[in-house]
Amino acid sequence: MLQVTMDKISKYYGSNLILDDISLRVIEGEKIGLIGKNGSGKSTIFKIISKIEDYSSGNLTLQKNLKIGYLIQDFTNFLEKDVNEVLYSGFEDLLAIENNINNSLKLIEDCTSPTYNDDLINYGKLQEEFESQGGYEIDEKIKKIKLGLKIPDEFLKKKISELSGGEKNRVFLAKALVDEPDLLLLDEPTNHLDLSSIKWLEEFVKGYKKSIFLISHDRYFLDNTIDKIYELNDKGIEIFNGNYSYYVVEKERRYLKELEIYLAQEKKIKQMEDAIRRFRHWGSNGDNESMFIKAENMRKRIEKMEKIDKPKIEKNISFDFDSQGRSGKRVIKVDKISKEINNKLLFKNISLDLYLGERLGIVGSNGSGKSTLLKMILDEAEGITLGSSLKIAYLDQNLTFTNYQSTLIDVFRDESIVKESDLHRSLAKFHFYCEDLNKKIESLSGGEKARLKLAIMINNGFNLLILDEPTNHLDLHFKEILEETLASFNGTLLFISHDRYFLNKIANRIIELKDQTLYDYPGNFNYYLDQTSEVIVEAVKKDRADTRVRDNQKQKNDERRLKKLKTLETKILKTLDNLEVDISLNQGDYTKLGNLIIEKEKIETEYEILLEETFELEELLS
């Protein structure tokens, strides 16, 4: 059943056209991801569907009595409410029934009352109504979502105005999930969530029985949760019937097909134009009027042709993270530091050495002290030593600016070392053009602020790059450009991220802040996952335990098992060899390459477990 139909919707903000002739539909039970460049109008579509904003032209049709839940970004109307009020704010009708039940209960305590029988019947009806509408499940539902999104009980009495941006986001995400609407609109739901909360949200979305329409730049999240992609681009809404990985492959296939059709038409037109020239030449040389008629007819045929536009391909921003001089070999030394904030111990006696050329990703739960550690490093707090010849660039996750009334070009002029004559050219590399330059900082989107910060950093030069959630506000295209650029950066990188794809592609070392301690993993994010996977650890333990208790009566079974393991080992090694070949042949296809590397690392983990059991069996049978 159709829940939402947008038909040729257009939207202006003042004289700026944001949406142009947009059509889409949402069918009951669908899980759709909406992607597109920053500023393309994705959030505006959600605001129109939820009737927060109007549209300039077109038609919007919603299913009758459709209950829509929207993860809002503007918390102004809730600032004086506490967290508990916000979480329960979608249940006003049920809470009113519960209040009536409590009042009715007081009335039936007096069984001598002349209205006792009527009060008793009314009490029963209220209870039935409350139960049928799920009233008795509210507390458990809220408790489950609070736990998944890590909203502690001490938050419940805090006013929204007292919370940080990330804390507000989690509270209002919880509110949207708790309400269980027919259609759930989620705008960047993974922002400000730690890795375990993102995983919990993935499972929630996958198990949600109703419709979900979400905007996200988290590629793993899109892969794991949705089954259809709507891309908002210059053509309008382009539909891809699969997850994000399918979208990447299918988009390239469509581009190549469109290019093939375009080139075929261009070739045909050229042949016809050549024929026209020949006809005219023959007509002139032979004084043959019929040749001129043929030439004119062919010219008219070309004119009447429906011309195919050349398919567009995304223009890559061209910039380099060139290291500004070589730093010393040891870039940062952290020696047994501790930190406590508001009587909460974040970490105790942690130590860390960061060396030239390392790309170190920091992970951990929200509140574990990741950003605090970065700030302590930047301040060179007691117990922290920075290496020699360092030039540091820092991107904070809040994207703070000194003056929000300043224009984009004024901030860039004041904070970068770019010459006046090069300002426009440097900003154009980050997709800031003439119409953007006089925008005030306060009016910029999160993605635009992030691009401006990166533009300033890159043009000022550095050899140590410190990033706090760098991909939070970037669209998918810019994320890919940033990843490619960071991968070739020859300086040192220290960053915090909850973007699993970004972590896996960029980090060559992971540290986790957990239980006031620092854990070090010398590998990428997949390596970290393998090392921290309880499933693998338990499987290995079980294999070892099973092996130890074998006795002589089971020797034949052990020999058969060993033979199977040897056969399996041969197959696994052959598979790994084939994967190595595939990896070397797909260096230019990052999506396929990433999938191949993940598959290879998974098989290598299985191989290690297999070898463990093989060695133990060989020892027992020797």
TIVOVO-698782 format. One line per 3 residues: their letters; for each residue x, z, y of C-alpha. Coordinates in nm, 4 decimals. Each point is the difference from the previous one (the first is absolute). Layout:
// residues N
A = X Z Y ~ ...
// end
This chain:
// residues 622
MLQ = 0.0000 0.0000 0.0000 ~ 0.1285 -0.0905 0.3461 ~ 0.0848 0.3042 0.2093
VTM = 0.1656 -0.1658 0.3002 ~ -0.0243 -0.3526 0.1375 ~ 0.1948 -0.0995 0.3110
DKI = -0.0948 -0.3522 0.1119 ~ 0.2125 -0.1725 0.2668 ~ 0.0791 0.3253 0.1818
SKY = 0.2031 -0.0229 0.3209 ~ 0.1257 0.2909 0.2089 ~ 0.1514 0.0165 0.3474
YGS = 0.1776 0.2912 0.1662 ~ -0.0358 -0.1025 0.3614 ~ 0.1285 -0.3561 0.0111
NLI = 0.2077 0.0400 -0.3205 ~ -0.1480 -0.1589 -0.3127 ~ 0.0690 0.2377 -0.2911
LDD = -0.2202 -0.1491 -0.2733 ~ -0.0995 -0.3663 -0.0092 ~ -0.2801 -0.1251 -0.2242
ISL = 0.0659 0.2498 -0.2815 ~ -0.2146 -0.0073 -0.3137 ~ 0.0241 0.2275 -0.3029
RVI = -0.2124 0.1918 -0.2447 ~ 0.0272 0.3142 -0.2081 ~ -0.1820 0.0232 -0.3325
EGE = -0.0991 0.3330 -0.1531 ~ 0.2769 0.1480 -0.2159 ~ 0.2815 -0.2178 0.1373
KIG = 0.3423 0.1371 0.0934 ~ 0.1424 -0.2228 0.2739 ~ 0.3266 0.0165 0.1921
LIG = 0.0086 -0.1397 0.3557 ~ 0.3433 -0.1141 0.1167 ~ 0.1327 -0.1801 0.3075
KNG = 0.2462 0.0306 0.2853 ~ 0.0008 0.2979 0.2349 ~ -0.2517 -0.0667 0.2766
SGK = -0.1890 -0.2679 -0.1959 ~ -0.3261 0.1997 0.0130 ~ -0.0162 0.1716 -0.3412
STI = -0.1028 0.3410 0.1381 ~ -0.2476 -0.1721 0.2334 ~ -0.1782 -0.1468 -0.3044
FKI = -0.0395 0.3519 -0.1432 ~ -0.1302 0.1334 0.3323 ~ -0.2572 -0.2805 0.0163
ISK = -0.1180 0.0615 -0.3585 ~ -0.0332 0.3750 0.0678 ~ -0.1761 -0.0782 0.3347
IED = 0.2582 0.1917 0.2028 ~ 0.0494 -0.3215 0.1988 ~ -0.2238 -0.2960 0.0795
YSS = 0.0918 -0.3683 -0.0357 ~ -0.0242 -0.2868 0.2497 ~ -0.1678 -0.2628 -0.2191
GNL = -0.1007 -0.0681 -0.3598 ~ -0.2075 0.2049 -0.2433 ~ 0.0609 0.3207 -0.1954
TLQ = -0.2350 0.0863 -0.2882 ~ 0.0229 0.3336 -0.1834 ~ -0.1841 0.1010 -0.3173
KNL = -0.3006 0.2189 0.0775 ~ 0.0852 0.3749 0.0059 ~ 0.3681 -0.0783 -0.0640
KIG = 0.2068 0.3175 0.0362 ~ 0.3386 -0.0881 0.1505 ~ 0.3007 0.2321 0.0089
YLI = 0.2796 -0.0866 0.2434 ~ 0.3441 0.1568 0.0307 ~ 0.0015 0.0398 0.3776
QDF = 0.3138 -0.0125 0.2137 ~ -0.1546 0.1532 0.3158 ~ -0.0494 0.3764 -0.0460
TNF = -0.1131 0.0761 0.3580 ~ -0.3522 0.1169 -0.0915 ~ 0.1316 0.2448 -0.2610
LEK = 0.2850 0.1736 0.1848 ~ -0.1843 0.3331 0.0411 ~ -0.1340 0.0081 -0.3567
DVN = 0.1933 0.1717 -0.2757 ~ 0.1087 -0.1753 -0.3188 ~ -0.2708 0.1632 -0.2112
EVL = -0.2723 -0.1238 0.2373 ~ 0.1375 -0.3543 -0.0162 ~ 0.0137 -0.0024 -0.3809
YSG = -0.3594 0.1202 -0.0271 ~ -0.1285 -0.2094 0.2930 ~ -0.1383 -0.2732 -0.2266
FED = -0.2314 0.2423 -0.1779 ~ -0.2171 0.1270 0.2877 ~ -0.3253 -0.0724 -0.1874
LLA = 0.1177 0.1766 -0.3167 ~ 0.1324 0.2957 0.1974 ~ -0.3392 0.0277 0.1722
IEN = -0.1688 0.0062 -0.3435 ~ 0.2489 0.2670 -0.1145 ~ -0.0856 0.2080 0.3063
NIN = -0.3716 -0.0330 -0.0804 ~ 0.0712 0.1079 -0.3597 ~ 0.1729 0.3154 0.1260
NSL = -0.2895 0.0766 0.2338 ~ -0.2510 -0.0661 -0.2783 ~ 0.1951 0.2299 -0.2326
KLI = -0.0461 0.2863 0.2437 ~ -0.3769 -0.0595 0.0040 ~ -0.0416 0.0158 -0.3792
EDC = 0.1936 0.3272 -0.0230 ~ -0.3280 0.1684 0.0908 ~ -0.2226 -0.0770 -0.2968
TSP = -0.2897 0.1897 0.1628 ~ -0.0181 -0.2496 0.2869 ~ -0.3350 -0.1860 0.0181
TYN = 0.1917 -0.3285 0.0319 ~ 0.2279 0.0807 -0.2923 ~ -0.1310 -0.2770 -0.2321
DDL = 0.0229 -0.2660 0.2734 ~ 0.3472 0.1196 0.0979 ~ 0.1092 -0.0123 -0.3644
INY = -0.1269 -0.3579 -0.0406 ~ 0.1682 -0.1014 0.3256 ~ 0.3263 0.1612 -0.1149
GKL = -0.0124 -0.1988 -0.3257 ~ -0.0654 -0.3267 0.1834 ~ 0.2895 0.0622 0.2381
QEE = 0.2327 0.0724 -0.2905 ~ -0.1063 -0.3181 -0.1812 ~ 0.0520 -0.2058 0.3168
FES = 0.3410 0.1590 0.0614 ~ 0.1107 -0.0617 -0.3582 ~ -0.1302 -0.3593 -0.0175
QGG = 0.1989 -0.0894 0.3132 ~ 0.3208 0.1485 -0.1410 ~ -0.0015 0.3132 0.2151
YEI = 0.1596 0.2174 -0.2662 ~ 0.2897 -0.2469 -0.0352 ~ 0.1061 0.0000 0.3673
DEK = 0.2468 0.2896 -0.0180 ~ 0.1662 -0.1302 -0.3158 ~ 0.0213 -0.3522 0.1421
IKK = 0.1657 0.1237 0.3212 ~ 0.2364 0.2245 -0.1962 ~ 0.1126 -0.2921 -0.2183
IKL = 0.0700 -0.2287 0.2975 ~ 0.1742 0.2768 0.1980 ~ 0.2280 0.0539 -0.2975
GLK = 0.0745 -0.3699 -0.0421 ~ 0.0803 -0.0523 0.3691 ~ 0.1835 0.3335 0.0269
IPD = -0.2199 0.1590 0.2657 ~ 0.0805 0.3733 -0.0281 ~ -0.2648 0.2710 0.0393
EFL = 0.1789 0.1362 0.3073 ~ -0.0955 -0.3261 0.1786 ~ -0.3725 0.0571 -0.0406
KKK = -0.0448 0.2197 0.3074 ~ 0.2381 -0.2032 0.2183 ~ -0.1491 -0.2155 0.2739
ISE = 0.0638 -0.3737 -0.0256 ~ 0.1804 0.0181 0.3360 ~ 0.2587 0.2326 -0.1588
LSG = 0.0974 -0.2465 -0.2746 ~ 0.2779 -0.2600 0.0050 ~ -0.0826 -0.3707 -0.0185
GEK = 0.0754 -0.0110 -0.3728 ~ -0.2074 0.3126 -0.0690 ~ -0.2965 -0.1449 0.1909
NRV = 0.0276 -0.3201 -0.2011 ~ -0.0126 0.1910 -0.3302 ~ -0.3013 0.2089 0.1097
FLA = -0.2040 -0.3030 0.1064 ~ 0.1017 -0.1932 -0.3101 ~ -0.1305 0.2964 -0.2025
KAL = -0.3256 -0.0082 0.1994 ~ -0.0446 -0.3725 -0.0706 ~ 0.0576 0.0532 -0.3746
VDE = -0.2184 0.3110 -0.0261 ~ -0.3020 -0.1774 0.1496 ~ -0.0070 -0.2511 -0.2926
PDL = -0.1575 -0.2850 0.2010 ~ -0.1324 -0.3248 -0.1488 ~ 0.2765 -0.1832 0.1872
LLL = 0.3271 0.1737 0.0799 ~ 0.2077 -0.1528 0.2823 ~ 0.3609 0.1220 -0.0082
DEP = 0.2390 -0.0985 0.2794 ~ 0.3626 0.0641 -0.1076 ~ -0.0966 0.2928 -0.2287
TNH = 0.3545 0.0558 -0.1333 ~ 0.1532 0.0652 0.3434 ~ 0.1358 0.3581 0.0221
LDL = -0.0575 0.0637 -0.3718 ~ 0.2867 0.1062 -0.2254 ~ 0.0686 -0.1787 -0.3282
SSI = -0.2052 0.2298 -0.2227 ~ -0.3001 -0.0198 0.2371 ~ 0.0249 -0.3812 0.0070
KWL = -0.0038 -0.0024 -0.3803 ~ -0.3021 0.2328 -0.0005 ~ -0.1786 -0.2256 0.2499
EEF = 0.0741 -0.3033 -0.2168 ~ -0.1706 0.1657 -0.2957 ~ -0.2947 0.1026 0.2212
VKG = -0.0474 -0.3546 0.1313 ~ 0.0303 -0.1521 -0.3493 ~ -0.2626 0.2414 -0.1315
YKK = -0.2396 -0.0348 0.2952 ~ -0.3243 -0.1529 -0.1279 ~ -0.1182 -0.1400 0.3338
SIF = 0.1421 -0.2599 0.2409 ~ 0.3343 0.0387 0.1768 ~ 0.1288 -0.2202 0.2830
LIS = 0.3472 0.1049 0.1107 ~ 0.2768 -0.0989 0.2380 ~ 0.3469 0.0773 -0.1288
HDR = 0.3591 -0.1162 0.0363 ~ 0.1024 0.1927 -0.3141 ~ 0.0656 -0.2744 -0.2551
YFL = 0.0072 0.2252 -0.3087 ~ -0.3244 0.1660 0.1137 ~ -0.1675 -0.3401 0.0442
DNT = 0.1285 -0.1112 -0.3413 ~ -0.1317 0.3099 -0.1744 ~ -0.3422 0.0400 0.1629
IDK = -0.1704 -0.3229 0.1066 ~ -0.1159 -0.3173 -0.1728 ~ -0.0508 -0.2299 0.2987
IYE = 0.1994 -0.0760 0.3166 ~ -0.1473 -0.1168 0.3301 ~ 0.2756 -0.1337 0.2256
LND = -0.0861 -0.0159 0.3704 ~ 0.1969 -0.2937 0.1410 ~ -0.0328 -0.2940 0.2402
KGI = -0.2501 -0.1640 -0.2366 ~ -0.2283 0.3061 -0.0036 ~ -0.0467 0.1883 -0.3267
EIF = 0.1819 -0.1501 -0.2983 ~ -0.1040 0.1382 -0.3399 ~ 0.2345 0.0738 -0.2929
NGN = -0.1656 0.1210 -0.3205 ~ 0.2671 0.2400 -0.1218 ~ 0.2307 0.2817 0.1053
YSY = 0.2930 -0.0258 0.2412 ~ 0.2454 -0.1449 -0.2527 ~ -0.2543 -0.2723 -0.0801
YVV = -0.0449 -0.0621 0.3739 ~ 0.3750 -0.0576 0.0519 ~ 0.0211 -0.2581 -0.2811
EKE = -0.3320 -0.1670 0.0820 ~ 0.0756 -0.0230 0.3743 ~ 0.3226 -0.1865 -0.0716
RRY = -0.1789 -0.2291 -0.2469 ~ -0.2674 -0.0824 0.2596 ~ 0.2618 -0.0661 0.2657
LKE = 0.1916 -0.2382 -0.2266 ~ -0.3234 -0.1783 -0.0992 ~ -0.1067 -0.0384 0.3658
LEI = 0.3481 -0.1250 0.0883 ~ -0.0159 -0.2528 -0.2850 ~ -0.3385 -0.1313 0.1226
YLA = 0.1238 -0.0117 0.3610 ~ 0.3168 -0.1898 -0.0950 ~ -0.2003 -0.2433 -0.2157
QEK = -0.2293 -0.0789 0.2944 ~ 0.2982 -0.0384 0.2357 ~ 0.1560 -0.2399 -0.2480
KIK = -0.3235 -0.2001 -0.0234 ~ -0.0337 -0.0167 0.3802 ~ 0.3597 -0.1189 0.0317
QME = -0.0630 -0.2737 -0.2600 ~ -0.3113 -0.1104 0.1891 ~ 0.1886 0.0013 0.3335
DAI = 0.2745 -0.2097 -0.1597 ~ -0.2682 -0.2401 -0.1265 ~ -0.1498 -0.0226 0.3515
RRF = 0.3403 -0.0979 0.1410 ~ 0.0415 -0.2643 -0.2698 ~ -0.3499 -0.1450 0.0591
RHW = 0.0682 -0.0220 0.3735 ~ 0.3385 -0.1606 -0.0632 ~ -0.1516 -0.2561 -0.2360
GSN = -0.2832 -0.0631 0.2468 ~ 0.2437 -0.0670 0.2823 ~ 0.2354 -0.2193 -0.2016
GDN = -0.2729 -0.2027 -0.1688 ~ -0.2505 0.0067 0.2868 ~ -0.2441 0.1444 -0.2546
ESM = -0.2894 0.1927 0.1581 ~ -0.1112 0.1405 -0.3382 ~ 0.3258 0.2007 -0.0211
FIK = -0.0825 0.1690 0.3323 ~ -0.3511 0.0792 -0.1273 ~ 0.1488 0.1576 -0.3162
AEN = 0.2391 0.2053 0.2118 ~ -0.2835 0.1219 0.2227 ~ -0.2202 0.0912 -0.2981
MRK = 0.2841 0.1996 -0.1517 ~ 0.0621 0.1783 0.3343 ~ -0.3681 0.0993 0.0097
RIE = 0.0255 0.1297 -0.3588 ~ 0.2887 0.2252 0.1078 ~ -0.2026 0.1169 0.3015
KME = -0.2989 0.0926 -0.2173 ~ 0.2130 0.1947 -0.2463 ~ -0.0579 0.3761 -0.0040
KID = 0.3522 0.1088 0.0849 ~ 0.1466 0.2862 -0.2014 ~ 0.1927 0.2559 0.2043
KPK = 0.3476 0.0874 -0.1156 ~ -0.0257 0.3375 -0.1775 ~ 0.1618 0.2819 0.1929
IEK = 0.2607 0.2280 -0.1462 ~ 0.0776 0.3436 0.1402 ~ 0.2880 -0.0112 0.2459
NIS = 0.2605 0.2560 -0.0891 ~ 0.1334 0.2134 0.2805 ~ 0.3710 -0.0588 0.0228
FDF = 0.2084 0.3082 0.0638 ~ 0.2963 0.1792 -0.1504 ~ 0.0832 0.3668 -0.0487
DSQ = 0.3674 -0.0624 0.0699 ~ 0.2047 0.3137 -0.0432 ~ 0.1642 0.0925 0.3330
GRS = 0.3498 0.0823 -0.1216 ~ 0.0918 0.1763 -0.3196 ~ -0.0673 0.3728 -0.0251
GKR = 0.2107 0.2467 -0.1965 ~ -0.0346 0.0064 -0.3796 ~ -0.2030 0.3228 -0.0011
VIK = -0.2902 -0.0519 0.2388 ~ -0.1862 0.3335 -0.0325 ~ 0.0907 0.3319 -0.1611
VDK = -0.2715 0.2630 -0.0479 ~ 0.1457 0.3289 -0.1230 ~ -0.2318 0.2726 -0.1340
ISK = -0.2599 -0.0079 0.2778 ~ -0.3368 0.1774 0.0010 ~ -0.3055 -0.0346 0.2200
EIN = -0.3078 0.2138 0.0569 ~ -0.2898 -0.0874 0.2334 ~ -0.2843 0.2425 0.0782
NKL = 0.1068 0.2297 -0.2855 ~ -0.0082 -0.2930 -0.2436 ~ 0.3260 -0.0762 -0.1802
LFK = 0.0482 -0.3784 -0.0139 ~ 0.3337 -0.0118 -0.1791 ~ 0.2814 0.2379 -0.0892
NIS = 0.3737 -0.0601 -0.0399 ~ -0.0322 -0.3759 -0.0399 ~ 0.3070 -0.2254 0.0161
LDL = 0.0371 -0.3750 0.0329 ~ 0.2748 -0.2563 0.0548 ~ -0.0904 -0.3461 0.1278
YLG = 0.2667 -0.2705 -0.0185 ~ 0.0557 -0.3321 0.1747 ~ -0.2288 -0.2767 -0.1251
ERL = -0.2467 0.2246 -0.1853 ~ -0.3729 -0.0588 0.0424 ~ -0.1499 0.3426 -0.0609
GIV = -0.3776 0.0458 -0.0302 ~ -0.1495 0.3485 0.0401 ~ -0.3229 0.0869 -0.1838
GSN = -0.2005 0.3175 -0.0389 ~ -0.3417 0.1519 0.0650 ~ -0.1358 0.0267 0.3525
GSG = 0.1358 0.3176 0.1562 ~ 0.3088 0.0117 -0.2240 ~ 0.2297 -0.0420 0.3032
KST = 0.1003 -0.3680 -0.0137 ~ -0.0454 -0.0740 0.3719 ~ 0.1463 0.3405 0.0889
LLK = 0.3150 -0.0869 -0.1957 ~ 0.0359 -0.3296 0.1896 ~ -0.0371 0.1760 0.3353
MIL = 0.2573 0.2617 -0.0986 ~ 0.2409 -0.2810 -0.0899 ~ -0.0632 -0.1723 0.3343
DEA = 0.0596 0.3306 0.1837 ~ 0.3107 0.0635 -0.2127 ~ -0.1311 0.3505 -0.0710
EGI = 0.2209 0.2746 -0.1419 ~ 0.1298 -0.0975 -0.3432 ~ -0.0325 -0.3744 0.0727
TLG = 0.2970 -0.2217 0.0856 ~ -0.0306 -0.3610 0.1133 ~ 0.2773 -0.2453 -0.0782
SSL = 0.2236 -0.1825 0.2441 ~ -0.0828 -0.3141 0.2019 ~ -0.3739 0.0299 -0.0603
KIA = -0.2560 -0.1878 0.2065 ~ -0.3423 0.1313 -0.1022 ~ -0.3443 -0.1613 0.0375
YLD = -0.3085 0.2111 -0.0787 ~ -0.3636 -0.1007 -0.0544 ~ -0.2393 0.2979 -0.0019
QNL = -0.3266 -0.0298 -0.1891 ~ -0.2096 0.0971 0.3037 ~ 0.1367 -0.2941 0.2038
TFT = 0.0213 0.2101 0.3162 ~ 0.0723 -0.1466 0.3449 ~ 0.0944 0.1726 0.3260
NYQ = -0.2646 -0.1665 0.2166 ~ -0.3158 -0.1439 -0.1562 ~ -0.1052 -0.1566 0.3316
STL = 0.3084 -0.2233 0.0046 ~ -0.0281 -0.3625 -0.1058 ~ 0.1560 -0.1370 -0.3154
IDV = 0.2605 -0.2071 0.1843 ~ 0.0944 0.2892 0.2321 ~ 0.0645 0.2311 -0.2969
FRD = 0.2078 -0.2671 -0.1727 ~ 0.1938 -0.0651 0.3222 ~ 0.0683 0.3729 0.0555
ESI = 0.0888 0.0986 -0.3573 ~ 0.1935 -0.3021 -0.1273 ~ 0.3296 -0.1502 0.1132
VKE = -0.1341 -0.3559 0.0020 ~ 0.0790 -0.2101 0.3064 ~ -0.2913 -0.0763 0.2328
SDL = 0.0290 -0.3723 -0.0766 ~ -0.0381 0.0672 -0.3763 ~ -0.2960 0.2428 0.0095
HRS = -0.2743 -0.2531 -0.0804 ~ 0.2000 -0.1713 -0.2753 ~ 0.0896 0.3329 -0.1665
LAK = -0.3618 0.1216 0.0040 ~ -0.1304 -0.3331 -0.1309 ~ 0.2007 0.0597 -0.3189
FHF = -0.2338 0.2949 -0.0618 ~ -0.3138 -0.2063 0.0757 ~ -0.0403 0.1353 0.3544
YCE = -0.0929 -0.2895 0.2267 ~ -0.0927 -0.0399 0.3679 ~ -0.3530 0.1382 -0.0421
DLN = 0.1382 0.3173 -0.1654 ~ 0.2784 0.0898 0.2419 ~ -0.2129 0.1789 0.2603
KKI = -0.2052 0.2010 -0.2503 ~ 0.0233 0.3745 0.0577 ~ 0.1579 0.2029 -0.2792
ESL = -0.3208 0.2034 -0.0395 ~ -0.1926 -0.3172 -0.0899 ~ 0.2412 -0.1165 -0.2728
SGG = -0.0960 0.0236 -0.3659 ~ 0.2135 0.2036 -0.2406 ~ 0.1551 -0.3219 -0.1321
EKA = 0.0843 -0.1239 0.3504 ~ 0.1623 0.3342 0.0890 ~ 0.2074 -0.0131 -0.3200
RLK = 0.1142 -0.3563 0.0750 ~ 0.0959 0.0980 0.3564 ~ 0.2030 0.2979 -0.1265
LAI = 0.1788 -0.2242 -0.2513 ~ 0.0687 -0.2600 0.2699 ~ 0.1633 0.2647 0.2194
MIN = 0.2070 0.1406 -0.2879 ~ 0.1240 -0.3349 -0.1243 ~ 0.1066 -0.1220 0.3418
NGF = 0.1916 0.3227 0.0679 ~ 0.2039 -0.0156 -0.3215 ~ 0.0887 0.2749 -0.2503
NLL = 0.1854 0.0697 -0.3247 ~ -0.2181 0.2906 -0.1217 ~ -0.3725 -0.0660 -0.0138
ILD = -0.2361 0.2979 -0.0411 ~ -0.3655 -0.0892 -0.0603 ~ -0.3006 0.2303 -0.0404
EPT = -0.2845 -0.1899 -0.1718 ~ 0.1053 -0.3416 0.1421 ~ -0.2716 -0.2029 -0.1767
NHL = -0.3002 0.2176 0.0924 ~ -0.1381 -0.2332 0.2660 ~ 0.1529 -0.3352 -0.0926
DLH = -0.1985 -0.2895 -0.1438 ~ 0.1048 -0.1516 -0.3328 ~ 0.1830 -0.2949 0.1537
FKE = 0.2140 0.2192 0.2251 ~ 0.0674 0.2429 -0.2855 ~ 0.1467 -0.2848 -0.2033
ILE = 0.2201 -0.1078 0.2907 ~ 0.1182 0.3584 0.0532 ~ 0.0811 0.0344 -0.3712
ETL = 0.2007 -0.3215 -0.0068 ~ 0.1913 0.1053 0.3112 ~ 0.0738 0.3524 -0.1232
ASF = 0.1158 -0.1346 -0.3352 ~ 0.2796 -0.1902 0.1788 ~ 0.0883 0.2814 0.2447
NGT = 0.3648 0.0986 -0.0525 ~ -0.0224 0.3411 0.1641 ~ -0.1519 0.3234 -0.1361
LLF = -0.3725 0.0662 -0.0354 ~ -0.1833 0.3340 -0.0241 ~ -0.3779 -0.0172 -0.0150
ISH = -0.3232 0.1751 -0.0952 ~ -0.2760 -0.2087 -0.1541 ~ -0.3109 0.0300 -0.2145
DRY = -0.0105 -0.3795 -0.0429 ~ 0.0963 -0.0386 -0.3647 ~ 0.0720 -0.3733 0.0208
FLN = 0.2236 0.0546 0.3047 ~ 0.1817 0.2896 -0.1711 ~ 0.0612 -0.2028 -0.3121
KIA = 0.1317 -0.3029 0.1859 ~ 0.2206 0.1765 0.2583 ~ 0.1297 0.3324 -0.1385
NRI = 0.3042 0.0163 -0.2259 ~ -0.0266 0.3789 -0.0125 ~ -0.2981 0.2380 0.0150
IEL = -0.0089 0.3675 0.0924 ~ -0.3103 0.2124 -0.0496 ~ -0.0781 0.3182 0.1922
KDQ = -0.1947 0.2192 -0.2384 ~ -0.0386 0.3767 -0.0427 ~ 0.2398 0.0671 0.2943
TLY = 0.2719 -0.1908 -0.1893 ~ 0.1561 -0.3461 0.0228 ~ 0.0114 -0.2194 -0.3127
DYP = 0.2271 -0.3054 -0.0033 ~ -0.0709 -0.3243 -0.1942 ~ 0.2720 -0.2725 0.0156
GNF = -0.2258 -0.3030 -0.0280 ~ -0.3075 -0.1734 0.1420 ~ -0.3575 0.1284 -0.0051
NYY = -0.0701 -0.1212 -0.3535 ~ 0.3050 0.1933 -0.1177 ~ -0.1360 0.3106 0.1749
LDQ = -0.3386 -0.0491 -0.1696 ~ 0.1643 -0.0367 -0.3397 ~ 0.2020 0.3182 0.0483
TSE = -0.2998 0.2022 0.1167 ~ -0.2537 -0.1399 -0.2466 ~ -0.1400 0.2860 -0.2060
VIV = -0.1435 -0.2476 -0.2482 ~ 0.3419 -0.1423 -0.0883 ~ 0.1621 0.3423 -0.0116
EAV = -0.2685 0.1329 -0.2322 ~ 0.0216 -0.3100 -0.2202 ~ 0.3763 0.0410 -0.0387
KKD = -0.0393 0.3731 -0.0755 ~ -0.2641 -0.0771 -0.2608 ~ 0.2184 -0.2629 -0.1651
RAD = 0.2904 0.2442 -0.0139 ~ -0.2162 0.2815 -0.1379 ~ -0.1506 -0.2285 -0.2633
TRV = 0.3466 -0.1164 -0.0990 ~ 0.1403 0.3541 -0.0358 ~ -0.2699 0.1168 -0.2419
RDN = 0.0409 -0.2871 -0.2404 ~ 0.1173 0.1028 -0.3474 ~ 0.1343 -0.1722 -0.3074
QKQ = -0.3476 -0.0713 -0.1377 ~ -0.0610 -0.2280 0.2988 ~ 0.3285 -0.1852 -0.0336
KND = -0.1655 -0.3240 -0.1082 ~ -0.2353 0.0140 0.2973 ~ 0.3003 0.0595 0.2254
ERR = 0.1817 -0.2992 -0.1475 ~ -0.3042 -0.2231 0.0508 ~ -0.0361 0.1300 0.3556
LKK = 0.3690 -0.0648 0.0711 ~ -0.0305 -0.3567 -0.1299 ~ -0.2975 -0.0600 0.2308
LKT = 0.1908 0.1468 0.2929 ~ 0.2942 -0.2326 -0.0665 ~ -0.2351 -0.3004 -0.0070
LET = -0.1678 0.1207 0.3191 ~ 0.3417 0.0483 0.1613 ~ 0.0900 -0.3637 -0.0673
KIL = -0.3281 -0.1177 0.1554 ~ 0.0422 0.2223 0.3075 ~ 0.3558 -0.1229 0.0598
KTL = -0.1193 -0.3604 -0.0250 ~ -0.2819 0.0755 0.2465 ~ 0.2475 0.1596 0.2432
DNL = 0.2273 -0.3060 -0.0242 ~ -0.2967 -0.2273 0.0806 ~ -0.0978 0.2210 0.2948
EVD = 0.3565 -0.0169 0.1360 ~ -0.0240 -0.3797 -0.0048 ~ -0.3433 0.0060 0.1693
ISL = 0.1296 0.2388 0.2686 ~ 0.2943 -0.2270 0.0801 ~ -0.2346 -0.3010 0.0258
NQG = -0.2547 0.1706 0.2314 ~ 0.2197 0.1457 0.2734 ~ -0.2065 -0.1726 0.2708
DYT = -0.3446 0.1138 -0.1228 ~ -0.0152 0.3682 0.1000 ~ -0.3376 0.0659 -0.1678
KLG = 0.1011 -0.1430 -0.3362 ~ 0.3458 0.1526 0.0317 ~ -0.1451 0.3445 0.0693
NLI = -0.2311 -0.0243 -0.3018 ~ 0.2880 -0.1152 -0.2225 ~ 0.2225 0.2885 0.1138
IEK = -0.2787 0.2547 -0.0596 ~ -0.0604 -0.1453 -0.3487 ~ 0.3735 0.0057 -0.0762
EKI = 0.0380 0.3647 0.1069 ~ -0.3048 0.0988 -0.2059 ~ 0.1407 -0.1688 -0.3115
ETE = 0.3416 0.1586 0.0625 ~ -0.1672 0.3432 0.0044 ~ -0.1741 -0.0795 -0.3309
YEI = 0.3336 -0.1176 -0.1400 ~ 0.1705 0.3292 0.0946 ~ -0.2715 0.1984 -0.1786
LLE = 0.0321 -0.2286 -0.3031 ~ 0.3775 0.0557 -0.0105 ~ -0.0477 0.3784 0.0186
ETF = -0.2170 -0.0079 -0.3115 ~ 0.2273 -0.2524 -0.1756 ~ 0.3111 0.2146 0.0489
ELE = -0.1743 0.3142 -0.1248 ~ -0.1364 -0.1779 -0.3069 ~ 0.3454 -0.1407 -0.0811
ELL = 0.1489 0.3488 0.0251 ~ -0.2648 0.1454 -0.2340 ~ 0.0447 -0.2793 -0.2533
S = 0.3825 -0.0003 0.0053
// end
